[in-house]
Amino acid sequence: MTAPCGVALKEWATICAALASGRQAILLRKGGLIERDGTFALEHETFWLYPTYLHQQEQGVAPAWRSFLTDAEADKPPAGTVRLSLLAEVAAAWHLETLAAAEALADWHAWTAETIASRFAYRRPGLTLLALRVWRAETAHAVTETAEQAGCRSWVPLAEPLAPGEALPVLENSAATALFMQLAAILTATGGASRLSTSLTPNP
């Protein structure tokens, strides 16, 4: 993946660190406070991951994943600066309609069970699940956070499209494909998830 991208998705820095390691390959999303009905909308299928520190809390991260919290804190840039080093592409997306479906993914995500349940129940019950292919950019981009990017919002525009250079995939194709097939099997077994149509993986 080498094409420039001009949009980013805000996510806990801890989650970004887990995605960079390959241990996590999904996102569970709820809309930001300023978004309509608090509902997350899949507005883009390729985006930079925009690490945030504002809302992440140690008690929201499962103990087995807290090394990523430590890594994220150690890599925290100066105030007012955001470091973009991961580019993501949505491989598949689902709407999780039951808490059981979300709970079935506990081992796939750094959030605690309590955090997952709280996010699921907030405002309108449900979560959006994104299965991601993630690339490490050849060189990280340090950008100055603007007023337009601040606040509790999911998607943020960048001042200009940024190129990842010769980005390297966190997971090779075969490993990612096997992982996503396993994910789809888990969701099918729970019966509490509906596939969302994307340009990459349209509904049958």
N, C-alpha and C positions, 0 to 999 in steps of 0.2 A: 504494500500500500504506500503510494508516494504522492498522491494528489493533495493539494492544499485543502484545508477545511477551516471554515470561518465561524463555527458554532461549537459550544461546549455544554456539557451536562454537569451540573453541580452534584457532588457526592462526597460523603465523609472521606477524609484523607486516609483513614484506616481501611476503608473498603477499597480505595484506589490502590493502596499498598498490597492488599490481598489479591486484587485482580492482577497486579504487576507480577506477583509470584506464580500465578497459574493455579493456586489452590482454590480460588474462587473464580467462577466464570459466569455468574449471574448477578443481576441487580433486582432487588425488590423495591418498587417505587410507589410512593404516595405523592400527591401534588403538594406544591409549596403553598404557604399561607395566602399569598396574593393571587394564586391561580383560581380560576372559576370553579366553585364547588370543592376546592381542594383536590381536584381530580388531575392525575397525571395524564398527559397526552403525548403519544409517541410522534412528535413533530419532525424528528430527524432520525435517520437510520445509520448515519456515520457522524461521529462527533469526538471532540477532545473530552477527556475526563478532567473536570475542574475540581481539584481537591479543596475541601472546606474543613475548617476547624471549629466553626461557630457552635454547631449543635452536637457534635460528637461527644460522647461521654463514656468514661471507662465502664460504668455499670451497664451501658448499652451494648458492650462488646463481650461476646462469650469468652470465658477464661482461656479456652484452647486457641483463641485467635488474638490474644492480647499482645503477642509479639509484634503484630502488625500495627497496633496502636503505638507501641514504643518506637517502631521504625518511622511511622508517620510523624511523630512528635520530633524525632531527631532530625528529620528532613524538612521541618517547617521553615518556609522562607521568611524574610523580613515582613513586617506588617505592611499591608498595601500591595504586596507582590504575590502573584500566583505563578506556580511553576507547572507548565503543561508538558508532560512527557509521554502520556498514553493516549493513543487514538483507538477508538472502539467502533465496531460495526455490529449491528443487531443481526444475529443469525436467526432468531425466532422470538416470538413474543406471545404471552398468554395473559388473560385476565383471571386472577385467582378469586373464585367466587365463594369459597368456604375457608374457614380457618384451618381445617384439617389439611387442605392442599398446601397452605403456607407452612404449616408445622412439619409437613413431610420433607421440607427443604432445609430443615434446621442444620444439617451437616454440610450444606452447600453454601452457607452464608455466615458472615461474622457476627451478625446480630444475635442477641440473646433471644430465647423463646418469648420473654416478656416484651421485648422491643417489637418483635414480629407481631405479637398479638395486639399490642397497643396501636401500631401503625395500621394493621388490618381493620381495627374497629373505628379508627378516627373518621369523623364525619360520616361518609357513606362507606359501609363495609366493603372490603375488597382491596386487592393489591395488583399492580401490574408487574409481571415478571419478564425480564429481558435476558435472553441468553446471548452472551457477547463473544465475539472474537476480538482480542485485544492485541495491539502492536505497541512495542516500545520505539519511540521516535529515535532517530539517529542522534539528535541533539535536543535537549529540553529547551523550551521557550519560556523565558521569564517575562511575564506581562504585568503591567500596572493595572490593578483593579479599578474600574470606573464606577461611577454612581449608577449607571445603567445595569451593571453586573451585580451590584450589591443587593442585599435583601433576600428574603426567603422565596426564591424562584428556582425552577428546575433548569430551564434553558437560558443561556446567556450568549449574546452575540460577541464576537471578538472584533477588535478594531480593524483587523484585516485577516484574510485567510492565512493560516500558518501551514507550512509544509513539514511533513514528518521526516523527509529525507529517505534514506534506505532503512525504513522501519523493519524491525524483526518481530515475527509473531511470538506471543508468549507461549501459545500451544500450537504445535504442528497440526496440520489438517486432520490427520488420522486420529490423533488424540482428542481434538475438539469434536470431531464427528461422533466418536464413541461416547464422549461425555454427554453430548446433546441427545443422542439416542436413549441413553440411560435416563436423562431428565424427562424426556417425553414419556417414557414407560412409567415413571413414578407418577407423573401427572395424570396419565390415563387410568392408572390404578386407583387414584384417589377419587376420580370422577367429579372433581370440584374446580376444573379449569377449562376455559375455552380459548382456543387458539385465535390470536389476533392476526388479521391480514396485514402483511407488509409486502413491499416490492421484492424482497429477497425470498420470502417464504409465504406465498399466497395460500389462502385457505383452499382446500380441495373442493 
